[in-house]
Amino acid sequence: MDEKYCPLCRSQLNSTISGKNDIFLVDCPSCKTFSLTLEAHEYWIERLSDDDRMRLSLIIRARNVQGLPHLTILSEWPVGDIGEMTTATVDDLLSRWPSTSTERIERMLLNLKYLSPRLGQTIHYKKSDRPLFFARDDNEFGYVLTFLRDEGLVQFTTGPNLNGGAFTIKPKGWEAILRAESKNRTVVSKNGFVAMSFSDELIDAYELGIKPAIVNAGYIPIRIDMVQHNENIVDEILIGIRESRFLVAEMTDQKRGVYFEAGFAKGLDLQVIFTCRRDEMEKAHFDIRQFNHVIWETTEELKGKLENRIKVTII
């Protein structure tokens, strides 16, 4: 591993890479700070295309500007307790890349919101801030800056220039940010919907595992049998899912309703986190085996793994 250059964007680092116990800290002017294991570097990142490495760079920088926990990149999900460390695999991070140009623009606008917490505040940017604009190279960066100006979303006080400049977000820009927030439930809602069997056998799995994991990650757990209502239960389930930021699908017991609720959430483009007790995984339908499950044996393991997965993937 080159100690002077970022393994993702190849920028010269603010300081040389330092490591302990095969986990290396990277302090990059573009990506900002993150860690990765030696195995993740050798078996994943070194084999990625330049385009995928740049995607990782943009995703990690977006996490930093949003104030999310320090991230350690792994080659695969660990077995057992991971302590307080927030981790993600390369595949999980790449799955967070915006799937359309429209989504990239919306995510960029939301990044600008974090840079300008007050109306009228001047945003100063440097070339190393390119990841915040979801621009993979200078051509895309120039296009995005011109787009922001020509669409009347920002007012440049200096620039636009690839090497740096300053601008303020105009009223039209704030309107676009509000539209992006209302369209993107993952920004607005603090609810985490839980789909699972209500059997007595899984009470501890919810109370000691799923519920505290969601709360510790900063969200509100919603389980429909615990919500007071006078309406049709199916309608309440669908409304609850629509109003949530993500869904946890606990597949133990293999209930048809959980499959339905997970599929409905997927259709809404919500993040679905699949969990399952280890002895039940072989019973899972082949349609969901392709998804990366949080596999657990104890409620403590469920709590730790699920909390970490939420912190990493719900951005």
Secondary structure, DSSP 8 states (H G I E B T S, - for coil): --SSB-TTT--B-SS--EEETTEEEEEETTTEEEEEEHHHHHHTGGGS-HHHHHHHHHHHHHHHHTT---EEEESS--SS--TT-EEEEHHHHHTTS-SSHHHHHHHHHHHHHHH--STT--EEEEGGGGGGGT-SSHHHHHHHHHHHHHTTSEEEEE---TTEEEEEE-HHHHHHHHHHHHH-HHHH--EEEEE----GGGHHIIIIIIHHHHHHTT-EEE-GGGS--SS-HHHHHHHHHHT-SEEEEE-TT--HHHHHHHHHHHHTT-EEEEEEEGGGGGGS-HHHHTS--EEESSHHHHHHHHHHHHHHH--
